[in-house]
Amino acid sequence: MSESREPDARFKTALQVVGIVGMVGMLSMVFHKGFVDMAALWQQHDGADFLAALARYVLRNLAG
């Protein structure tokens, strides 16, 4: 690798690291929200009613 391209390669690598850290952060927030929402549904609905409530929740939230 030539001397003039080395800073560009380091900059690209640093941006990739920042991007990966950001993606991990966003995915952890999504999974945390899903876990908390499922826990709240679990407390509100017992037994087989939980699965129906979970299905309604997922279908209701597909549209955004």
FIMI-695801 format. One record per residue (C-alpha): chain; x, y, z; residue in three letters. Coordinates in steps of 0.25 Angstrom, whole numbers. Layout:
+------+-------+-------+-------+------+
! unit !    xx !    yy !    zz ! code !
+------+-------+-------+-------+------+
!    A !     X !     Y !     Z !  ALA !
...
+------+-------+-------+-------+------+
END
This chain:
+------+-------+-------+-------+------+
! unit !    xx !    yy !    zz ! code !
+------+-------+-------+-------+------+
!    A !     0 !     0 !     0 !  MET !
!    A !     6 !    14 !    -4 !  SER !
!    A !     8 !    25 !     7 !  GLU !
!    A !    -3 !    34 !     0 !  SER !
!    A !   -14 !    24 !     2 !  ARG !
!    A !   -12 !    19 !    16 !  GLU !
!    A !   -19 !    31 !    22 !  PRO !
!    A !   -31 !    28 !    13 !  ASP !
!    A !   -31 !    13 !    17 !  ALA !
!    A !   -31 !    17 !    32 !  ARG !
!    A !   -42 !    27 !    30 !  PHE !
!    A !   -51 !    16 !    23 !  LYS !
!    A !   -48 !     6 !    34 !  THR !
!    A !   -51 !    16 !    45 !  ALA !
!    A !   -64 !    19 !    38 !  LEU !
!    A !   -67 !     4 !    37 !  GLN !
!    A !   -65 !     3 !    52 !  VAL !
!    A !   -74 !    15 !    55 !  VAL !
!    A !   -85 !     9 !    46 !  GLY !
!    A !   -84 !    -5 !    53 !  ILE !
!    A !   -85 !     1 !    67 !  VAL !
!    A !   -97 !     9 !    62 !  GLY !
!    A !  -104 !    -3 !    56 !  MET !
!    A !  -101 !   -11 !    69 !  VAL !
!    A !  -107 !     0 !    77 !  GLY !
!    A !  -119 !     1 !    69 !  MET !
!    A !  -122 !   -14 !    69 !  LEU !
!    A !  -120 !   -14 !    84 !  SER !
!    A !  -131 !    -4 !    85 !  MET !
!    A !  -140 !   -11 !    76 !  VAL !
!    A !  -138 !   -24 !    84 !  PHE !
!    A !  -140 !   -17 !    97 !  HIS !
!    A !  -153 !   -11 !    93 !  LYS !
!    A !  -158 !   -24 !    88 !  GLY !
!    A !  -154 !   -31 !   101 !  PHE !
!    A !  -161 !   -21 !   109 !  VAL !
!    A !  -173 !   -21 !   101 !  ASP !
!    A !  -174 !   -36 !   102 !  MET !
!    A !  -172 !   -36 !   117 !  ALA !
!    A !  -183 !   -26 !   118 !  ALA !
!    A !  -193 !   -34 !   109 !  LEU !
!    A !  -189 !   -46 !   118 !  TRP !
!    A !  -193 !   -40 !   130 !  GLN !
!    A !  -206 !   -35 !   124 !  GLN !
!    A !  -210 !   -48 !   118 !  HIS !
!    A !  -210 !   -62 !   123 !  ASP !
!    A !  -208 !   -75 !   116 !  GLY !
!    A !  -212 !   -77 !   102 !  ALA !
!    A !  -218 !   -63 !   102 !  ASP !
!    A !  -204 !   -58 !   102 !  PHE !
!    A !  -201 !   -64 !    88 !  LEU !
!    A !  -214 !   -57 !    82 !  ALA !
!    A !  -210 !   -44 !    89 !  ALA !
!    A !  -196 !   -45 !    83 !  LEU !
!    A !  -201 !   -48 !    69 !  ALA !
!    A !  -210 !   -36 !    70 !  ARG !
!    A !  -199 !   -27 !    75 !  TYR !
!    A !  -189 !   -32 !    64 !  VAL !
!    A !  -200 !   -30 !    53 !  LEU !
!    A !  -204 !   -16 !    58 !  ARG !
!    A !  -190 !   -12 !    58 !  ASN !
!    A !  -186 !   -16 !    45 !  LEU !
!    A !  -191 !    -4 !    38 !  ALA !
!    A !  -183 !     5 !    47 !  GLY !
+------+-------+-------+-------+------+
END
